[in-house]
């Protein structure tokens, strides 16, 4: 049986990105505009059982009440529009602002970032 290749999903290039930090909660997200004009807000779930990139409603994500990570808030389910946004990784690392954002996440939350990036739960893939 031959090895099947999995195609890398194509997503538009990120042409503009801004890191937004809530002044009171310190929570952040990345506001991005794709080459096709689509506007997206990315967040990184840090304290989830399955950490990683998500697409969010930025107002809900940044303003989630309570202490702790937004993914632990009941509003988290309302804030997350796409629970797994890994398809966007290549587009994010090629944009300087979003690459800086990912680097900050890796620096501030190395365990969650490694768990996500290594994708150890998969039989193949990841950066193991």
Number of C-alpha atoms within 10 A of each C-alpha: 3 4 5 6 6 6 6 8 9 10 14 14 17 25 16 16 21 14 15 16 13 13 9 8 16 10 17 20 24 23 19 23 18 16 13 11 12 10 13 17 22 25 26 25 24 23 16 13 9 15 20 22 22 21 23 26 19 21 12 16 27 22 17 22 15 11 9 12 17 27 20 16 16 12 15 19 15 13 23 21 17 12 15 16 16 16 13 19 15 17 18 23 16 13 17 14 18 24 17 14 23 20 15 12 17 15 11 12 13 14 14 21 22 16 18 21 18 14 18 14 11 9 7 9 11 13 10 11
